[in-house]
Amino acid sequence: NIAVAMVFPVLMAIFSAFAPVFTFKQFYPVTAAASVLGVLALVTAFV
């Protein structure tokens, strides 16, 4: 669980780094996916 909680912020950083490259039509699903990953990371960190 700790390893998973450490991997998710890295994935979120990669998403946020490449987000400006995407068009706005692709940007919102990526942002939503990143926020969902963030919630999952918080859940897995405390479980």
C-alpha positions in Angstrom: 0.0 0.0 0.0 2.9 2.4 0.8 4.5 1.7 -2.6 1.2 2.3 -4.4 0.7 5.5 -2.5 4.2 6.6 -3.5 3.6 5.7 -7.2 0.3 7.6 -7.6 1.8 11.1 -6.9 4.4 10.4 -9.5 1.7 9.5 -12.0 -0.2 12.7 -11.1 3.0 14.7 -11.6 3.4 13.2 -15.1 -0.2 13.9 -15.9 0.1 17.6 -14.8 3.4 17.9 -16.7 1.9 16.7 -20.0 -1.6 18.3 -19.4 -0.7 21.6 -21.3 0.3 19.6 -24.3 -3.2 18.2 -24.7 -6.0 20.1 -26.3 -8.8 21.4 -24.1 -11.1 18.6 -25.3 -8.5 16.1 -24.0 -7.5 18.2 -21.0 -10.7 17.8 -18.9 -10.8 14.0 -18.9 -7.1 13.9 -17.9 -7.8 16.3 -15.1 -10.7 14.2 -13.9 -8.6 11.1 -14.1 -5.8 12.7 -12.2 -8.2 13.9 -9.4 -9.6 10.3 -9.2 -6.1 8.9 -9.0 -5.5 11.5 -6.2 -8.5 10.3 -4.3 -7.5 6.7 -4.8 -4.0 7.5 -3.6 -5.4 9.1 -0.4 -7.6 6.1 0.2 -4.8 3.6 -0.3 -2.4 5.6 1.8 -4.8 5.4 4.8 -6.0 1.9 4.4 
